[in-house]
Amino acid sequence: MRRYLLDNATWLGAGVLLTFLSSFGQTFFISIFAGEIRAEFGLGHGAWGGLYTLGTTLSAIVMIWTGGLTDIFRVRVLGPAVLTGLALAALAMALNTWLLLLPVVIFLLRLLGQGMSTHLAAVAMARWFTVTRGKALSIASIGYAIGEALLPLIFVAAMVYLDWRWLWIVAAGMTALGIPVLMRLLREERTPQSLASESSAIGMQGRHWSRRDALFNPLFWFMVPAVLAPSAFITAFFFHQVYFAEVKGWQHIQLVALFPVFTGVSLLSMFAAGWALDKWGTARIMPFYQLPMAVGFVVLGMTESISGATIGLVFLGLTVGANSTLPSAFWAEFYGTRHIGAIKALAAAVMVLGSAIGPGLTGVLIDLGIPLSIQFFWIGLFFVLVCSLVWVGISRARRDL
């Protein structure tokens, strides 16, 4: 492992950097400032959620086109451009005083942060590494885990001393500092030996699939719920964390204190999933890895204790960690790598769309009098259905591998 890290440090480091800086467009970071943003612009919970859903949905639509750029431009060209845009979007959040521009700022943060930065990292790892694809994807995802574990704590603590707008300027500065680092890491972009052999990175039926071919392939549509569901409902959980703690009778800080446990389990699961897919491939694992999330939501819905919430978050973390690695490897394994950027752009758009649907759907149901505890039970059952669909789709497609 040490030799592997040393030999591939620059390319793996680029992946870690991209996933870490994506934090500034992720829900777990933006939601830190929800109270300040609502107060600044005079928004209620519903209006803020609606604007957030609007901006995120638009970013999902645009991702279908921008994600395909990874098949045209190298990461060393596209990466600095994406980070420049993300830094400017963070700066716009700091400086904007117009309500009409708020959805535009959200759109840019979501597109360039959650969307393109994570997409670039995943496509790069899937394309650059073949035999150790799972390991590379796992290592690159560490950046996201670090951001999720540290940035909320750091920025919430800093809000005691600095106005929230200054903290967005700090975020913009951190992103800008990442641009020359990324350029230095990718002075020589990796060209894996596997690409020298046309057959070593092909997908089903011994060929490279285009995005159009994938869209007309049934397996893609069997996989859509599996891409959408984790993003939708994990985002919903974090988005409604304050309300969830209130209805359970906990202090918010008690719930937040469990998040490092969630992140730690996610990291362990991420590396375990990377090892497993390098050993067995994604076909054997994909139908089952979301079952822990089904258990986690049911436990969170039923429990009234913090210890029960800890167990629920452990189960959620098992799926979230594996989800950082398995889907990206799946698209490369089943559809080949030549058009992986365009194909995964569709998947990324579905993922981003899920993160827009989840908070909005659960919020509407809360307003209709259906508490999160009941919703979480049905969400758990939905994940069982998702796993069944994936099993059917992959069972039909495996013979073509």
Residue pairs with C-beta under 8 A, 6 or more apart in sequence:
4 132
4 135
5 12
5 139
8 129
8 136
8 190
10 185
10 186
10 188
10 190
11 124
11 128
11 136
11 185
11 186
11 189
11 190
12 136
12 139
12 140
13 185
14 75
14 79
14 121
14 124
14 182
14 185
14 186
15 121
15 124
15 125
15 136
15 139
15 140
15 141
15 143
16 121
16 139
16 140
16 142
16 143
17 143
17 178
17 181
17 182
17 185
18 79
18 83
18 117
18 118
18 120
18 121
18 124
18 140
18 143
18 182
19 117
19 118
19 121
19 140
19 141
19 142
19 143
19 144
19 147
20 143
20 144
20 146
20 147
20 178
21 83
21 86
21 113
21 117
21 143
21 147
21 174
21 175
21 178
22 113
22 114
22 117
22 118
22 121
22 143
22 144
22 147
23 29
23 113
23 144
23 147
23 148
23 151
24 86
24 90
24 109
24 113
24 171
24 174
24 175
25 86
25 89
25 109
25 110
25 111
25 112
25 113
25 114
25 115
25 117
26 113
26 114
26 144
26 147
26 148
27 114
27 235
27 238
27 239
27 355
27 359
28 148
28 151
28 152
28 238
29 147
29 151
29 152
29 155
29 171
30 52
30 106
30 109
31 238
31 239
31 241
32 152
32 155
32 156
32 159
33 164
33 167
33 168
34 48
36 159
36 164
37 43
37 48
37 102
37 164
38 44
38 45
38 47
38 48
40 97
41 99
41 102
42 99
43 51
43 99
45 363
46 363
46 367
49 239
49 359
49 360
49 363
50 360
51 102
51 103
51 106
52 106
52 356
52 359
53 356
53 357
53 359
53 360
54 103
54 106
54 107
55 103
55 104
55 105
55 106
55 107
55 109
55 110
56 106
56 107
56 110
56 352
56 353
56 355
56 356
57 353
57 356
58 103
58 107
58 111
59 107
59 108
59 110
59 111
59 114
59 115
59 352
60 115
60 349
60 350
60 351
60 352
60 353
60 356
61 349
62 107
62 111
63 111
63 115
63 116
63 119
63 345
63 348
63 349
63 352
64 345
64 346
64 349
65 345
66 111
66 115
66 116
66 345
67 115
67 116
67 119
67 341
67 342
67 344
67 345
67 346
67 348
67 349
68 211
68 341
68 342
68 345
69 78
69 341
70 78
70 119
70 120
70 123
70 124
70 340
70 341
70 342
70 344
70 345
71 338
71 339
71 340
71 341
71 342
72 341
74 186
74 189
75 120
75 123
75 124
75 186
75 189
76 182
76 183
76 186
76 187
76 189
78 120
79 120
79 182
79 183
79 186
80 179
80 182
80 183
82 112
82 116
82 117
82 120
83 112
83 117
83 175
83 176
83 178
83 179
83 182
84 176
84 179
85 108
85 112
86 108
86 109
86 112
86 113
86 117
86 175
87 172
87 173
87 175
87 176
87 179
88 108
88 172
89 105
89 108
89 109
89 112
89 113
90 109
90 168
90 169
90 171
90 172
90 175
91 168
91 169
91 172
92 101
92 104
92 105
92 108
93 105
93 109
93 165
93 168
94 165
94 166
94 168
94 169
94 172
95 165
96 102
96 105
110 352
110 355
111 352
114 352
114 355
115 348
115 349
115 352
118 144
118 348
119 344
119 345
119 348
121 140
121 141
121 143
122 137
122 140
122 328
122 344
123 328
123 340
123 341
123 344
124 140
125 133
125 136
125 137
125 140
125 328
126 133
126 137
126 328
126 329
126 331
126 332
126 337
126 340
126 344
127 192
127 195
127 332
127 337
127 340
127 341
128 136
128 190
128 191
128 192
129 135
129 136
129 137
129 192
130 192
130 194
130 200
130 201
130 337
131 194
131 278
132 278
133 277
133 278
133 329
133 332
134 273
134 274
134 275
134 276
134 277
134 278
134 325
134 326
134 329
135 274
135 275
135 278
136 274
137 274
137 324
137 325
137 328
137 329
138 270
138 271
138 273
138 274
138 275
138 324
138 325
139 274
141 270
141 324
141 325
142 267
142 270
144 324
145 263
145 266
145 267
145 270
145 324
148 259
148 263
149 259
149 260
149 263
149 264
152 256
152 259
155 167
158 167
158 170
159 167
162 170
194 200
194 201
195 201
195 337
199 206
201 208
201 332
201 336
201 337
201 338
202 208
202 336
203 209
203 332
203 333
203 334
203 335
203 336
203 401
204 219
204 334
204 335
204 397
204 400
204 401
205 400
207 336
208 335
208 336
208 337
208 338
208 339
209 217
209 335
209 336
209 339
209 343
210 339
210 342
211 339
211 342
211 343
211 345
211 346
213 335
214 220
214 335
214 343
214 346
215 346
217 397
218 393
218 396
218 397
219 334
219 393
219 394
219 396
219 397
220 346
221 393
222 389
222 390
222 392
222 393
222 394
223 327
223 330
223 347
223 390
223 393
224 350
225 385
225 386
225 389
226 286
226 290
226 327
226 386
226 387
226 389
226 390
227 327
227 347
227 350
227 351
227 354
228 350
228 351
228 353
228 354
228 357
229 290
229 293
229 354
229 382
229 383
229 386
230 290
230 293
230 319
230 320
230 323
230 354
231 351
231 352
231 354
231 355
231 358
232 354
232 355
232 357
232 358
232 361
233 293
233 297
233 358
233 362
233 379
234 293
234 316
234 320
234 358
235 354
235 355
235 358
235 359
236 358
236 359
236 361
236 362
237 244
237 300
237 316
239 358
239 359
239 362
239 363
240 359
240 362
240 363
240 366
240 372
241 252
241 255
241 256
242 252
243 366
243 372
244 255
244 300
244 372
245 251
245 252
245 254
245 255
246 252
247 371
247 372
247 373
248 303
248 304
248 309
249 304
250 306
250 309
254 306
255 306
255 309
258 306
258 309
258 310
258 313
259 313
261 310
261 313
261 314
261 317
262 313
262 314
262 316
262 317
262 320
263 317
264 317
265 313
265 314
265 317
265 318
265 321
266 317
266 318
266 320
266 321
266 324
267 321
268 321
269 317
269 318
269 319
269 320
269 321
269 322
270 321
270 322
270 324
270 325
271 321
272 321
272 322
273 285
273 289
273 321
273 322
273 324
273 325
273 326
274 325
276 285
277 285
277 325
277 326
277 329
281 333
282 326
282 329
282 330
282 333
282 334
283 333
283 334
283 394
283 398
283 401
285 322
285 326
286 326
286 330
286 390
286 394
287 387
287 388
287 390
287 391
287 394
288 387
289 319
289 322
289 323
289 326
290 319
290 323
290 383
290 386
290 387
290 390
291 319
291 383
291 384
291 387
292 315
292 316
292 318
292 319
293 315
293 316
293 318
293 319
293 320
293 380
293 383
294 380
294 381
294 382
294 383
294 384
294 387
295 315
295 380
296 312
296 313
296 314
296 315
296 316
296 317
296 318
296 319
296 380
297 312
297 316
297 376
297 377
297 379
297 380
297 383
298 376
298 377
298 380
299 308
299 311
299 312
299 315
300 308
300 309
300 312
300 313
300 316
300 373
300 376
301 372
301 373
301 374
301 375
301 376
301 377
301 380
302 308
302 373
302 377
303 309
303 311
303 312
327 347
328 344
331 340
331 343
331 344
331 347
332 340
333 401
334 397
334 401
335 343
362 372
362 375
365 375
366 372
366 375
